[in-house]
Amino acid sequence: MRSLPASDRRKTRATPVQFLMTTAPALWTLSATELGDRFRSGDVTPAEALSVILDRIATVNPKINAIVTLDEAGARAAAAESSARWRAGRPLGPLDGVPITIKDNLEVAGLRCTWGSPAFANHVPQVDELPVARLRAAGAVILGKTNCSEFAMVGHTDNAVFGATRNPWHLGMTAGGSSGGAVAAVAAGLAPLALGTDGGGSTRRPAAHTGLVGFKPSVGRIARAGGLPPLFLQYEVCGPIARTVSDVVLLTRALSAPHPHDPASQALNGARPFEPLPRPPGPLRILHIPTFGSAPVDPVIAAQIAQAASRFAAMGHQVTQADHWDLADDINERWMMLSQCGLAGMLRSRAIDPGQLSAIAKANAAAGAALSGSALFDLFETMASLQLRLGDCFEQHDVLLTPAAAAWPWPVDQTFPEWIAGQRVGPRGHAVFTGFANAAGLPAIALPCGRQENGLPNGLQLVGRWGEDALLLSLAAQWERDALWQARWPSL
């Protein structure tokens, strides 16, 4: 195991991104599904694929600072064992031998888990968190840990332990957060899969910023047990990140099973086991929501989402546009209270000196400590009201379509974009579209849908009813069929 240095913090000149097209794809460009097919045919072994990916990591990771703790020895040992299983015709499943990264707020036995904070800089867990243990049991090759924001609480990936993660499509820009390292690694070809977490959009917005598929499953779909203190309670879920919907399905299927320590997983997976659908069941009723309340949206992003709505209609779905939609306004005003209170309680229970924290983390902890019981009651009452109003909405519609983020990626040395469409916004101005799905426990997915002239990607978001993860992924796969983003690579 070795920790990788933070990326160079010198100013990077903005240069246009070039698309790298290959006719004979290198192993590092293959999806998890394609790698599994190659392992099955015997054309490639997991050990050979890993060697190529480790070379790619050595070349590219210093430029983007995505993987912050690399377990090369552990990965080589796991790949050798997987190669032997494939040769013997006894693989553990379709993920056997597939490399994957783990976000640095999920515990992997024997690897440092810093949570992006100096307060946890020396924390080395002795056991795997449940989703990691299930990946290991499925034969996946764990490469190491990816960078995240401190305590996974903000939409920009930079911390005092490892520094900032850069967007592979434009090194002067952020990859978003809090799963910024996870998306940067997949977008740059350092791994075909990443496991992140999503407590308010942390898989979806970064995926949109890097041209990937980011999935937030229903609460309970991917069971959690063990690990770091749950600052977002059960509303922060583990989420797959990949270049293709089929890879997201592969990872979701491997992790979707009940566990006695996660009652929501028992309720959902017992009643509605995850069974991917070959296609959506007939035309779906899709509600296109251009914005929430009066929140500003970049005009190019808004135009691309409108084009996506037209494309869904051309695919045969019934698409209507909301003239005004304010269901998420109240929860957007209060959502940060949950993790702020969780952070304050965690620091107090572990007697952690706030002096070790960044200014943002200190401010969030202070805000959480100052919260009254009535304020928290108001938060949970707002969440209950949101769930009821969304229930009424889903009586009329099957899927909601929104932007994944209100703004394009911003400079890597800024924590958030201060202006969107000519209006000044606060730290969550770019993130207005995602938190409501966490508060209601709903499945949501980000999909690539457009780019700026300089190559920076944009993404749409689809949100479905609780438990209808398979339906949402089926619609996402239908959207993906005519797309070309899998053939595009940043010029690094």
Wavefront OBJ file of the C-alpha trace (Angstrom):
o trace
v 0.000 0.000 0.000
v 1.266 3.493 -0.804
v -0.205 6.961 -0.710
v 0.082 9.035 -3.842
v 1.095 12.703 -3.693
v -1.401 15.477 -4.246
v -1.580 16.870 -7.761
v 0.493 19.862 -8.758
v -1.263 22.971 -7.457
v 0.306 25.339 -9.984
v -2.102 27.249 -12.188
v -3.055 25.250 -15.261
v -3.766 27.080 -18.495
v -7.180 26.453 -19.999
v -6.787 24.547 -23.229
v -9.441 23.047 -25.486
v -10.081 19.358 -24.953
v -9.477 17.000 -27.826
v -11.390 13.750 -28.299
v -9.169 10.703 -28.468
v -10.717 8.043 -30.702
v -9.191 4.591 -30.951
v -9.879 1.837 -33.440
v -8.023 -0.864 -31.493
v -8.992 -0.150 -27.887
v -6.392 -0.556 -25.172
v -7.365 -2.648 -22.166
v -7.738 0.446 -19.991
v -10.523 1.714 -22.281
v -12.692 -1.393 -21.895
v -15.822 -1.377 -19.773
v -16.304 -3.829 -16.929
v -18.705 -5.803 -19.105
v -16.187 -5.947 -21.956
v -13.389 -7.012 -19.601
v -15.565 -9.820 -18.276
v -16.193 -10.997 -21.829
v -12.442 -10.999 -22.519
v -11.745 -12.941 -19.316
v -14.425 -15.463 -20.227
v -13.031 -16.010 -23.707
v -9.496 -16.391 -22.394
v -8.150 -13.598 -24.603
v -6.998 -11.624 -21.563
v -6.401 -12.483 -17.930
v -7.263 -10.209 -15.002
v -3.548 -9.996 -14.200
v -2.783 -8.724 -17.710
v -5.606 -6.184 -17.588
v -4.475 -4.957 -14.173
v -0.901 -4.472 -15.377
v -2.097 -2.192 -18.172
v -4.321 -0.228 -15.801
v -1.514 0.212 -13.261
v 0.655 1.639 -16.030
v -2.166 4.016 -16.924
v -2.479 5.076 -13.286
v 1.251 5.770 -13.049
v 1.103 7.988 -16.136
v -2.170 9.855 -15.647
v -2.998 9.970 -11.938
v -0.319 12.571 -11.061
v -2.087 14.983 -13.434
v -5.547 14.649 -11.875
v -5.005 13.380 -8.308
v -7.916 10.938 -8.379
v -6.520 7.836 -6.609
v -4.984 8.912 -3.310
v -4.093 5.515 -1.818
v -3.046 2.794 -4.262
v -2.898 -0.824 -3.089
v -0.767 -2.216 -5.896
v 0.344 -5.326 -4.015
v -3.180 -6.196 -2.913
v -4.554 -5.619 -6.397
v -1.897 -7.816 -8.034
v -2.586 -10.611 -5.554
v -6.348 -10.394 -6.152
v -5.857 -10.325 -9.942
v -3.591 -13.395 -9.797
v -6.211 -15.303 -7.790
v -8.899 -14.227 -10.239
v -6.791 -15.326 -13.208
v -6.469 -18.751 -11.647
v -10.235 -18.980 -11.140
v -10.946 -18.025 -14.756
v -8.412 -20.586 -16.018
v -10.125 -23.241 -13.908
v -13.547 -22.205 -15.206
v -14.726 -21.229 -11.720
v -15.103 -17.432 -11.624
v -16.996 -15.958 -8.707
v -19.247 -13.967 -11.028
v -19.199 -11.301 -13.739
v -17.169 -8.890 -11.596
v -14.384 -11.413 -10.983
v -11.088 -9.752 -11.928
v -12.620 -6.348 -12.750
v -10.660 -3.417 -11.234
v -12.613 -0.954 -9.093
v -11.813 2.035 -6.897
v -13.397 2.843 -3.532
v -14.184 6.359 -2.314
v -12.126 7.430 0.690
v -15.137 7.539 3.009
v -15.774 3.791 2.649
v -13.665 1.478 4.771
v -11.369 -1.105 3.158
v -9.475 -3.400 5.513
v -5.815 -2.418 5.781
v -6.090 0.759 3.700
v -6.019 4.239 5.118
v -9.494 5.831 5.171
v -9.079 9.573 5.716
v -12.574 10.871 4.880
v -10.680 13.780 3.342
v -9.816 15.141 6.796
v -6.618 15.499 8.851
v -8.694 14.270 11.790
v -8.772 10.810 10.142
v -5.393 10.952 8.397
v -4.107 7.937 10.323
v -7.312 5.897 10.393
v -6.730 2.361 9.074
v -9.778 0.073 9.486
v -9.269 -3.626 10.110
v -12.439 -4.865 8.368
v -14.251 -4.068 5.123
v -17.467 -2.086 5.155
v -20.312 -4.305 3.908
v -20.431 -3.163 0.227
v -16.643 -3.521 0.003
v -16.804 -6.995 1.534
v -19.410 -7.962 -1.062
v -17.213 -6.651 -3.870
v -14.290 -8.681 -2.564
v -16.500 -11.779 -2.336
v -17.510 -11.212 -5.972
v -13.841 -11.284 -7.023
v -13.512 -7.581 -7.870
v -9.952 -6.237 -7.805
v -9.808 -3.303 -5.375
v -7.248 -0.816 -6.676
v -7.351 1.625 -3.782
v -9.078 4.764 -2.515
v -10.238 7.859 -4.404
v -10.194 11.446 -3.201
v -13.243 13.123 -1.648
v -14.115 16.398 0.012
v -13.741 16.639 3.786
v -16.432 14.460 5.392
v -18.013 14.154 1.910
v -20.090 17.252 2.593
v -19.404 19.672 -0.271
v -19.605 19.562 -4.069
v -15.916 20.209 -4.714
v -13.080 17.748 -4.118
v -10.162 19.318 -2.280
v -8.793 18.663 1.199
v -5.786 19.269 3.421
v -4.681 15.620 3.265
v -4.353 15.081 -0.477
v -5.181 18.337 -2.249
v -7.525 18.965 -5.145
v -8.764 16.547 -7.797
v -8.813 17.924 -11.333
v -11.301 17.293 -14.097
v -9.699 15.076 -16.787
v -11.559 17.028 -19.497
v -10.047 20.346 -18.363
v -7.284 20.279 -15.774
v -8.066 23.787 -14.617
v -11.565 22.800 -13.556
v -13.046 20.774 -10.703
v -14.412 17.263 -11.138
v -17.123 18.159 -8.614
v -17.746 16.387 -5.362
v -17.874 14.811 -3.066
v -17.019 11.783 -5.265
v -14.614 13.824 -7.387
v -11.765 11.326 -7.237
v -14.082 8.468 -8.169
v -15.388 10.139 -11.333
v -11.989 11.473 -12.359
v -10.512 7.970 -12.151
v -13.199 6.422 -14.361
v -13.245 9.327 -16.829
v -9.457 9.104 -17.246
v -9.357 5.319 -17.720
v -7.805 4.466 -14.346
v -10.608 1.967 -13.626
v -13.807 0.924 -15.373
v -15.827 1.106 -12.138
v -15.917 3.191 -8.982
v -17.943 2.883 -5.805
v -18.919 6.263 -4.413
v -21.459 7.616 -1.967
v -24.334 10.026 -2.487
v -25.792 12.086 0.356
v -27.106 14.973 -1.754
v -25.920 14.366 -5.302
v -22.324 13.261 -4.750
v -22.368 10.592 -7.459
v -24.681 12.354 -9.914
v -23.270 15.871 -10.204
v -19.607 14.754 -10.482
v -20.659 12.186 -13.095
v -22.344 14.969 -15.058
v -19.173 17.077 -14.803
v -17.033 14.271 -16.265
v -19.293 12.619 -18.854
v -20.164 9.491 -16.856
v -23.128 7.537 -15.530
v -23.684 8.155 -11.817
v -26.392 6.204 -10.008
v -28.027 6.881 -6.645
v -30.122 3.797 -5.831
v -33.228 3.776 -3.665
v -32.596 3.854 0.066
v -32.164 0.188 1.006
v -31.177 -1.107 -2.427
v -27.460 -1.388 -1.550
v -27.211 -2.422 2.089
v -24.723 -0.662 4.351
v -23.243 -1.900 7.612
v -20.114 -0.930 9.489
v -17.935 1.929 8.359
v -17.662 5.559 9.378
v -20.345 7.398 11.382
v -23.442 8.077 9.222
v -23.584 11.870 9.078
v -26.529 11.679 6.635
v -28.158 8.714 8.433
v -29.624 6.281 5.876
v -30.063 9.019 3.283
v -26.448 8.710 2.110
v -26.261 5.613 -0.093
v -23.481 3.820 -1.926
v -23.660 4.567 -5.640
v -22.022 2.988 -8.724
v -20.089 5.172 -11.176
v -19.180 3.912 -14.645
v -18.971 4.828 -18.310
v -21.980 2.711 -19.295
v -25.399 1.891 -17.902
v -24.710 -1.834 -18.318
v -21.724 -1.518 -15.974
v -23.857 0.327 -13.423
v -26.391 -2.508 -13.628
v -23.578 -5.049 -13.164
v -22.351 -3.359 -9.990
v -25.822 -2.693 -8.606
v -26.804 -6.330 -9.065
v -23.672 -7.504 -7.236
v -24.440 -5.279 -4.237
v -28.239 -5.581 -4.057
v -29.098 -7.982 -1.275
v -30.687 -7.582 2.157
v -28.655 -7.504 5.342
v -29.925 -7.793 8.928
v -28.035 -4.660 10.013
v -29.850 -2.569 7.367
v -33.651 -2.847 7.834
v -34.358 -0.750 4.723
v -32.415 -3.251 2.629
v -34.503 -6.085 4.021
v -37.734 -4.229 3.258
v -36.785 -3.252 -0.289
v -34.821 -6.248 -1.534
v -37.269 -8.638 0.087
v -40.305 -7.031 -1.552
v -38.695 -5.865 -4.804
v -35.539 -7.804 -5.712
v -33.340 -6.037 -8.246
v -34.148 -7.549 -11.637
v -32.948 -5.435 -14.594
v -35.542 -4.936 -17.323
v -34.647 -5.532 -20.990
v -36.618 -2.399 -21.946
v -39.055 0.084 -20.373
v -42.577 -1.362 -20.143
v -44.255 0.725 -22.829
v -44.311 4.528 -23.082
v -43.407 6.217 -19.798
v -44.888 9.476 -18.541
v -41.898 11.794 -18.144
v -42.159 15.195 -16.468
v -39.529 17.632 -17.723
v -38.726 20.117 -14.934
v -36.533 22.933 -16.344
v -35.805 24.404 -12.908
v -36.844 24.278 -9.260
v -38.735 27.383 -8.163
v -36.734 30.419 -9.236
v -33.313 28.741 -9.149
v -31.044 29.895 -12.007
v -29.739 27.373 -14.550
v -26.978 27.949 -17.080
v -28.805 28.658 -20.374
v -26.765 26.160 -22.402
v -27.483 23.430 -19.841
v -31.186 24.332 -19.897
v -31.222 24.121 -23.706
v -29.499 20.724 -23.686
v -31.997 19.321 -21.167
v -34.852 20.630 -23.323
v -33.304 18.827 -26.305
v -33.109 15.676 -24.182
v -36.821 16.005 -23.389
v -37.539 16.179 -27.127
v -35.428 13.106 -27.700
v -37.316 11.130 -25.041
v -40.533 12.136 -26.790
v -39.108 10.958 -30.124
v -38.346 7.633 -28.434
v -42.079 7.222 -27.839
v -42.455 8.471 -24.270
v -45.117 10.939 -23.127
v -43.178 14.055 -22.124
v -44.777 17.083 -20.508
v -43.078 20.198 -19.172
v -43.695 21.649 -15.727
v -44.429 25.377 -15.834
v -43.502 25.754 -12.174
v -42.202 23.150 -9.715
v -41.455 24.089 -6.124
v -41.679 20.742 -4.314
v -37.950 20.749 -3.501
v -37.589 24.374 -2.417
v -38.173 23.798 1.308
v -35.859 20.780 1.534
v -33.119 22.619 -0.372
v -33.190 25.323 2.299
v -32.787 22.767 5.100
v -30.955 19.750 3.680
v -27.491 20.673 4.948
v -28.850 20.681 8.521
v -28.804 16.877 8.605
v -25.101 16.417 7.872
v -24.152 19.515 9.888
v -25.834 18.067 12.958
v -24.267 14.674 12.224
v -20.821 16.238 11.935
v -21.179 18.174 15.199
v -22.296 15.034 17.027
v -19.496 12.911 15.567
v -16.811 15.438 16.558
v -18.221 15.637 20.073
v -18.516 11.868 20.554
v -14.968 11.253 19.348
v -13.488 14.282 21.133
v -12.007 15.581 17.860
v -10.415 19.020 18.015
v -12.156 21.262 15.440
v -8.830 23.013 14.988
v -7.787 20.147 12.698
v -10.596 20.901 10.265
v -10.897 23.163 7.250
v -12.735 26.468 7.585
v -15.748 25.001 5.752
v -15.907 21.934 7.997
v -15.552 24.102 11.115
v -18.413 26.299 9.939
v -20.609 23.286 9.200
v -19.856 21.760 12.595
v -20.622 25.041 14.360
v -23.901 25.343 12.452
v -24.817 21.806 13.458
v -23.975 22.395 17.114
v -26.194 25.492 17.137
v -29.246 23.705 15.719
v -32.218 23.441 18.027
v -34.428 20.408 18.442
v -37.309 22.288 16.840
v -35.167 23.058 13.779
v -34.388 19.375 13.342
v -38.060 18.513 13.800
v -38.866 21.027 11.052
v -36.320 19.279 8.805
v -37.888 15.861 9.264
v -41.376 17.319 8.903
v -40.238 18.898 5.622
v -38.920 15.529 4.470
v -42.225 13.844 5.292
v -44.160 16.538 3.445
v -41.865 16.186 0.442
v -42.464 12.440 0.302
v -46.237 12.949 0.360
v -46.156 15.603 -2.366
v -43.879 13.472 -4.513
v -46.287 10.592 -4.071
v -48.995 12.772 -5.592
v -46.632 13.787 -8.395
v -45.821 10.166 -9.222
v -49.520 9.408 -9.550
v -49.376 11.484 -12.738
v -45.810 10.779 -13.901
v -43.439 7.802 -13.951
v -40.097 9.632 -14.185
v -38.835 13.162 -13.528
v -36.290 14.743 -15.906
v -34.079 17.601 -14.668
v -30.553 18.902 -15.147
v -28.062 17.007 -13.001
v -26.336 20.281 -12.111
v -27.267 23.919 -12.635
v -23.743 24.966 -13.619
v -20.731 23.737 -15.570
v -17.549 22.703 -13.740
v -15.825 25.719 -12.215
v -12.138 26.541 -11.521
v -10.446 23.969 -9.332
v -9.304 26.577 -6.795
v -12.888 27.703 -6.065
v -15.242 25.820 -3.758
v -18.393 26.615 -5.758
v -19.542 28.805 -8.667
v -20.716 32.159 -7.316
v -22.708 33.114 -10.409
v -25.149 31.113 -12.525
v -26.992 32.669 -15.486
v -26.103 36.145 -14.240
v -27.424 35.567 -10.717
v -25.337 35.321 -7.567
v -25.774 31.973 -5.796
v -24.617 30.353 -2.586
v -22.631 27.141 -2.003
v -25.552 24.911 -3.051
v -26.707 26.974 -6.025
v -25.216 24.488 -8.486
v -26.671 21.551 -6.509
v -30.378 22.384 -6.306
v -31.578 19.417 -8.384
v -30.184 16.473 -6.449
v -30.764 16.614 -2.682
v -34.525 16.089 -2.832
v -34.040 12.543 -4.169
v -31.933 11.704 -1.109
v -34.481 13.216 1.275
v -37.234 11.109 -0.299
v -35.091 7.962 -0.691
v -35.715 7.825 -4.457
v -33.539 6.270 -7.191
v -31.873 8.835 -9.452
v -29.328 8.648 -12.248
v -27.144 11.126 -14.127
v -26.461 10.512 -17.822
v -24.271 12.427 -20.296
v -26.314 14.679 -22.575
v -24.126 17.457 -23.976
v -20.885 19.409 -23.907
v -19.458 22.887 -24.022
v -17.284 23.945 -26.942
v -14.184 23.273 -24.814
v -15.332 19.680 -24.236
v -16.594 19.950 -20.666
v -19.523 17.530 -20.271
v -23.050 18.109 -19.037
v -25.543 15.599 -17.661
v -29.263 15.083 -17.260
v -30.933 13.534 -14.214
v -33.759 10.996 -14.161
v -35.633 10.305 -10.902
v -38.083 7.462 -10.295
v -40.323 6.080 -7.582
v -38.809 4.381 -4.546
v -37.902 0.803 -5.389
v -38.185 1.241 -9.165
v -34.415 1.200 -9.716
v -34.712 -1.366 -12.505
v -37.242 0.732 -14.423
v -35.018 3.802 -14.157
v -31.946 1.904 -15.353
v -33.933 0.442 -18.236
v -34.896 3.947 -19.389
v -31.270 5.040 -18.959
v -30.102 2.140 -21.144
v -32.609 3.156 -23.808
v -31.216 6.706 -23.737
v -27.678 5.375 -23.997
v -28.180 3.175 -27.070
v -27.656 5.935 -29.620
v -25.052 7.809 -27.596
v -21.403 8.141 -28.536
v -19.871 9.274 -25.260
v -18.238 5.896 -24.496
v -15.912 6.411 -27.485
v -14.662 9.791 -26.220
v -11.627 10.131 -23.996
v -9.936 13.232 -22.576
v -6.575 14.064 -24.062
v -4.177 13.491 -21.160
l 1 2 3 4 5 6 7 8 9 10 11 12 13 14 15 16 17 18 19 20 21 22 23 24 25 26 27 28 29 30 31 32 33 34 35 36 37 38 39 40 41 42 43 44 45 46 47 48 49 50 51 52 53 54 55 56 57 58 59 60 61 62 63 64 65 66 67 68 69 70 71 72 73 74 75 76 77 78 79 80 81 82 83 84 85 86 87 88 89 90 91 92 93 94 95 96 97 98 99 100 101 102 103 104 105 106 107 108 109 110 111 112 113 114 115 116 117 118 119 120 121 122 123 124 125 126 127 128 129 130 131 132 133 134 135 136 137 138 139 140 141 142 143 144 145 146 147 148 149 150 151 152 153 154 155 156 157 158 159 160 161 162 163 164 165 166 167 168 169 170 171 172 173 174 175 176 177 178 179 180 181 182 183 184 185 186 187 188 189 190 191 192 193 194 195 196 197 198 199 200 201 202 203 204 205 206 207 208 209 210 211 212 213 214 215 216 217 218 219 220 221 222 223 224 225 226 227 228 229 230 231 232 233 234 235 236 237 238 239 240 241 242 243 244 245 246 247 248 249 250 251 252 253 254 255 256 257 258 259 260 261 262 263 264 265 266 267 268 269 270 271 272 273 274 275 276 277 278 279 280 281 282 283 284 285 286 287 288 289 290 291 292 293 294 295 296 297 298 299 300 301 302 303 304 305 306 307 308 309 310 311 312 313 314 315 316 317 318 319 320 321 322 323 324 325 326 327 328 329 330 331 332 333 334 335 336 337 338 339 340 341 342 343 344 345 346 347 348 349 350 351 352 353 354 355 356 357 358 359 360 361 362 363 364 365 366 367 368 369 370 371 372 373 374 375 376 377 378 379 380 381 382 383 384 385 386 387 388 389 390 391 392 393 394 395 396 397 398 399 400 401 402 403 404 405 406 407 408 409 410 411 412 413 414 415 416 417 418 419 420 421 422 423 424 425 426 427 428 429 430 431 432 433 434 435 436 437 438 439 440 441 442 443 444 445 446 447 448 449 450 451 452 453 454 455 456 457 458 459 460 461 462 463 464 465 466 467 468 469 470 471 472 473 474 475 476 477 478 479 480 481 482 483 484 485 486 487 488 489 490 491 492
